[in-house]
Protein backbone atom coordinates (compact mmCIF):
# COMPACT_ATOMS: atom_id res chain seq x y z
CA UNK A 1 0.00 0.00 0.00
CA UNK A 2 1.31 3.47 -0.86
CA UNK A 3 2.02 6.09 1.82
CA UNK A 4 -0.85 8.13 0.42
CA UNK A 5 -3.35 5.33 0.99
CA UNK A 6 -1.86 4.45 4.38
CA UNK A 7 -2.37 8.06 5.50
CA UNK A 8 -6.00 8.01 4.40
CA UNK A 9 -6.41 4.67 6.17
CA UNK A 10 -5.00 6.11 9.41
CA UNK A 11 -7.58 8.92 9.31
CA UNK A 12 -10.39 6.46 8.68
CA UNK A 13 -9.23 4.01 11.33
CA UNK A 14 -8.63 6.45 14.18
CA UNK A 15 -11.44 8.83 13.25
CA UNK A 16 -9.68 11.86 14.76
CA UNK A 17 -7.46 14.65 13.42
CA UNK A 18 -6.28 16.99 16.22
CA UNK A 19 -5.30 20.37 14.76
CA UNK A 20 -3.64 23.49 16.11
CA UNK A 21 -1.53 26.55 15.34
CA UNK A 22 1.52 27.18 17.50
CA UNK A 23 4.47 29.35 16.39
CA UNK A 24 6.87 28.25 19.14
CA UNK A 25 8.70 25.09 17.95
CA UNK A 26 9.20 23.69 21.45
CA UNK A 27 5.59 24.22 22.48
CA UNK A 28 4.33 22.87 19.14
CA UNK A 29 6.40 19.75 19.70
CA UNK A 30 5.04 19.22 23.18
CA UNK A 31 1.47 19.73 21.99
CA UNK A 32 1.95 17.19 19.21
CA UNK A 33 3.50 14.69 21.63
CA UNK A 34 0.55 15.17 24.00
CA UNK A 35 -1.83 14.33 21.15
CA UNK A 36 0.17 11.21 20.36
CA UNK A 37 0.30 10.18 24.01
CA UNK A 38 -3.50 10.45 24.01
CA UNK A 39 -3.66 7.98 21.12
CA UNK A 40 -3.70 10.18 18.00
CA UNK A 41 -1.99 8.79 14.91
CA UNK A 42 -2.64 11.86 12.76
CA UNK A 43 -1.81 15.48 13.70
CA UNK A 44 -2.45 18.66 11.71
CA UNK A 45 -0.54 21.91 12.27
CA UNK A 46 -2.16 24.94 10.68
CA UNK A 47 -0.44 27.69 8.71
CA UNK A 48 -2.18 30.59 10.41
CA UNK A 49 0.59 32.99 11.31
CA UNK A 50 4.30 33.78 11.64
CA UNK A 51 6.55 30.94 12.67
CA UNK A 52 4.16 28.22 11.53
CA UNK A 53 6.52 26.60 9.02
CA UNK A 54 9.50 26.52 11.41
CA UNK A 55 7.32 25.03 14.15
CA UNK A 56 5.97 22.48 11.68
CA UNK A 57 9.47 21.38 10.68
CA UNK A 58 10.39 20.99 14.36
CA UNK A 59 7.36 18.76 14.97
CA UNK A 60 8.17 16.62 11.94
CA UNK A 61 11.68 16.09 13.31
CA UNK A 62 10.43 15.39 16.82
CA UNK A 63 7.96 12.74 15.61
CA UNK A 64 10.26 11.20 13.01
CA UNK A 65 10.09 7.43 13.15
CA UNK A 66 7.02 7.41 15.40
CA UNK A 67 4.60 6.32 12.69
CA UNK A 68 2.49 9.45 13.25
CA UNK A 69 1.18 11.25 10.16
CA UNK A 70 1.95 14.98 10.42
CA UNK A 71 0.11 17.25 8.00
CA UNK A 72 -0.25 20.94 7.27
CA UNK A 73 -3.60 22.75 7.43
CA UNK A 74 -5.03 26.13 6.39
CA UNK A 75 -3.06 25.86 3.14
CA UNK A 76 -4.49 28.27 0.58
CA UNK A 77 -2.29 27.76 -2.50
CA UNK A 78 0.09 25.40 -4.25
CA UNK A 79 3.34 27.28 -3.48
CA UNK A 80 2.60 27.17 0.25
CA UNK A 81 1.70 23.49 -0.01
CA UNK A 82 5.02 22.85 -1.77
CA UNK A 83 6.94 24.48 1.11
CA UNK A 84 5.20 22.27 3.66
CA UNK A 85 5.66 19.12 1.59
CA UNK A 86 9.37 19.95 1.38
CA UNK A 87 9.35 20.33 5.19
CA UNK A 88 7.87 16.86 5.60
CA UNK A 89 4.07 17.25 5.38
CA UNK A 90 2.43 13.86 4.84
CA UNK A 91 -0.94 15.43 3.96
CA UNK A 92 -2.31 18.87 3.08
CA UNK A 93 -5.60 20.38 4.31
CA UNK A 94 -7.26 23.53 2.94
CA UNK A 95 -10.28 25.56 4.09
CA UNK A 96 -11.39 25.71 0.46
CA UNK A 97 -10.86 23.82 -2.78
CA UNK A 98 -7.86 24.98 -4.79
CA UNK A 99 -7.31 23.11 -8.03
CA UNK A 100 -3.61 23.97 -8.37
CA UNK A 101 -2.99 22.57 -4.88
CA UNK A 102 -4.95 19.43 -5.77
CA UNK A 103 -2.83 18.89 -8.89
CA UNK A 104 0.41 19.47 -6.96
CA UNK A 105 -0.57 16.98 -4.27
CA UNK A 106 -1.63 14.41 -6.87
CA UNK A 107 1.69 14.80 -8.63
CA UNK A 108 3.58 14.29 -5.36
CA UNK A 109 1.25 11.48 -4.16
CA UNK A 110 0.35 13.49 -1.05
CA UNK A 111 -3.23 13.32 0.32
CA UNK A 112 -5.18 16.55 -0.17
CA UNK A 113 -8.23 17.27 2.00
CA UNK A 114 -9.94 20.41 0.64
CA UNK A 115 -12.67 22.34 2.41
CA UNK A 116 -16.05 22.07 0.69
CA UNK A 117 -19.55 23.29 1.50
CA UNK A 118 -21.71 22.21 -1.45
CA UNK A 119 -22.29 18.92 -3.29
CA UNK A 120 -20.81 20.57 -6.37
CA UNK A 121 -17.57 21.45 -4.58
CA UNK A 122 -17.37 17.96 -3.11
CA UNK A 123 -17.90 16.36 -6.52
CA UNK A 124 -15.22 18.57 -8.08
CA UNK A 125 -12.79 17.77 -5.26
CA UNK A 126 -13.30 14.04 -5.81
CA UNK A 127 -12.82 14.50 -9.54
CA UNK A 128 -9.46 16.13 -8.70
CA UNK A 129 -8.41 13.15 -6.62
CA UNK A 130 -9.52 13.95 -3.06
CA UNK A 131 -10.28 10.73 -1.16
CA UNK A 132 -11.53 12.65 1.91
CA UNK A 133 -13.16 16.07 1.80
CA UNK A 134 -13.24 18.47 4.71
CA UNK A 135 -16.60 20.06 5.47
CA UNK A 136 -15.76 23.51 6.80
CA UNK A 137 -17.12 25.21 8.74
CA UNK A 138 -18.96 22.18 10.04
CA UNK A 139 -21.06 24.33 12.35
CA UNK A 140 -22.95 25.81 9.38
CA UNK A 141 -24.55 22.65 8.03
CA UNK A 142 -24.13 20.37 11.03
CA UNK A 143 -24.39 16.59 10.90
CA UNK A 144 -27.54 16.82 8.78
CA UNK A 145 -25.48 18.26 5.92
CA UNK A 146 -23.24 15.19 6.00
CA UNK A 147 -26.26 12.89 6.08
CA UNK A 148 -27.89 14.73 3.18
CA UNK A 149 -24.77 14.65 0.98
CA UNK A 150 -24.11 10.98 1.58
CA UNK A 151 -27.65 10.09 0.54
CA UNK A 152 -27.01 10.51 -3.19
CA UNK A 153 -23.18 10.30 -2.79
CA UNK A 154 -22.57 7.36 -0.42
CA UNK A 155 -19.00 6.93 -1.65
CA UNK A 156 -17.99 10.32 -0.24
CA UNK A 157 -15.71 10.38 2.82
CA UNK A 158 -16.31 13.51 4.87
CA UNK A 159 -14.25 14.99 7.71
CA UNK A 160 -16.01 17.92 9.44
CA UNK A 161 -14.01 20.55 11.30
CA UNK A 162 -15.30 23.61 13.13
CA UNK A 163 -18.32 22.76 15.21
CA UNK A 164 -17.20 19.40 16.63
CA UNK A 165 -17.19 19.23 20.44
CA UNK A 166 -15.30 16.74 22.59
CA UNK A 167 -18.42 14.95 23.76
CA UNK A 168 -20.17 11.67 23.09
CA UNK A 169 -23.22 13.57 21.87
CA UNK A 170 -21.39 15.74 19.32
CA UNK A 171 -19.01 13.10 18.02
CA UNK A 172 -21.79 10.52 17.94
CA UNK A 173 -23.99 12.84 15.88
CA UNK A 174 -21.28 13.45 13.27
CA UNK A 175 -20.25 9.83 12.93
CA UNK A 176 -23.86 8.70 13.01
CA UNK A 177 -24.56 11.02 10.07
CA UNK A 178 -21.81 9.32 8.07
CA UNK A 179 -18.63 11.33 8.73
CA UNK A 180 -15.54 9.13 8.40
CA UNK A 181 -13.63 11.12 11.03
CA UNK A 182 -13.68 14.48 12.82
CA UNK A 183 -11.16 17.30 13.01
CA UNK A 184 -11.01 19.12 16.36
CA UNK A 185 -8.93 22.17 17.25
CA UNK A 186 -9.43 24.50 20.21
CA UNK A 187 -12.00 22.23 21.85
CA UNK A 188 -9.31 19.56 22.06
CA UNK A 189 -6.34 21.82 22.81
CA UNK A 190 -7.89 24.76 24.71
CA UNK A 191 -5.93 27.95 25.33
CA UNK A 192 -6.16 27.54 29.10
CA UNK A 193 -4.30 24.21 29.06
CA UNK A 194 -1.77 25.53 26.57
CA UNK A 195 -1.02 28.64 28.69
CA UNK A 196 -0.55 26.46 31.76
CA UNK A 197 1.48 23.86 29.85
CA UNK A 198 -0.99 21.25 31.04
CA UNK A 199 -0.08 18.67 28.43
CA UNK A 200 -1.42 15.82 30.54
CA UNK A 201 -4.94 17.25 30.32
CA UNK A 202 -4.59 17.60 26.55
CA UNK A 203 -3.50 13.97 26.24
CA UNK A 204 -6.45 12.92 28.40
CA UNK A 205 -8.85 14.96 26.27
CA UNK A 206 -7.53 13.32 23.08
CA UNK A 207 -7.96 9.91 24.71
CA UNK A 208 -11.50 10.90 25.68
CA UNK A 209 -12.34 11.93 22.12
CA UNK A 210 -11.03 8.62 20.80
CA UNK A 211 -13.14 6.81 23.36
CA UNK A 212 -16.21 8.71 22.13
CA UNK A 213 -15.37 7.70 18.57
CA UNK A 214 -15.07 4.04 19.53
CA UNK A 215 -18.38 4.18 21.39
CA UNK A 216 -20.15 5.86 18.45
CA UNK A 217 -18.81 3.32 15.98
CA UNK A 218 -19.91 0.41 18.16
CA UNK A 219 -23.39 1.80 18.81
VENJO-V319494 format. One line per field, one symbol per residue. ss: DSSP state (h for helix, s for strand, l for the rest). phi: phi as a letter, one per 30 degrees, with the letter a starting at -180 (. if undefined). psi: psi as a letter, one per 40 degrees, with the letter a starting at -180 (. if undefined). A space follows every 50 residues. Layout:
ss=???
phi=???
psi=???
This chain:
ss=llhhhhhhhhhhhhlsssssllllhhhhhhhhhhhhhllllsssssllll lhhhhhhhhhhhllllllsssssllllhhhhhhhhhllllssslllllhh hhhhhhhhllssslssllhhhhhhhhhlllllsssllhhhhhhhhhhhhh hhlllllssssllllllhhhhhhhhhllllssssllllllhhhhhlllhh hhhhhhhhhhhhhhhhhhl
phi=.deedddeddddddibbdbacaddeddeddddddddddjdcbbcccccle iddddddddeddceididccbcchdcadededdddddjdcabbbdbdbdd dedddddchcebcddbbbedddddddddjddbccdbddddcieddddddd ddbdddcbcdbijccdaddddddddddjddabcbcddcbdeddddchcdd ddeddddddddddddddcd
psi=hiddddddddddddehgiiihhehdddddddddddddeeiehhhhigeai edddddddddddeheeehhhihifheidddddddddeeheihhieihhdd dddddddefhhhgihieidddddddddeehdhihhhhdeddaddddddde cegeehhhhiigehigidddddddddeeidiihhbdddgidddddefgdd ddddddddddddddddde.
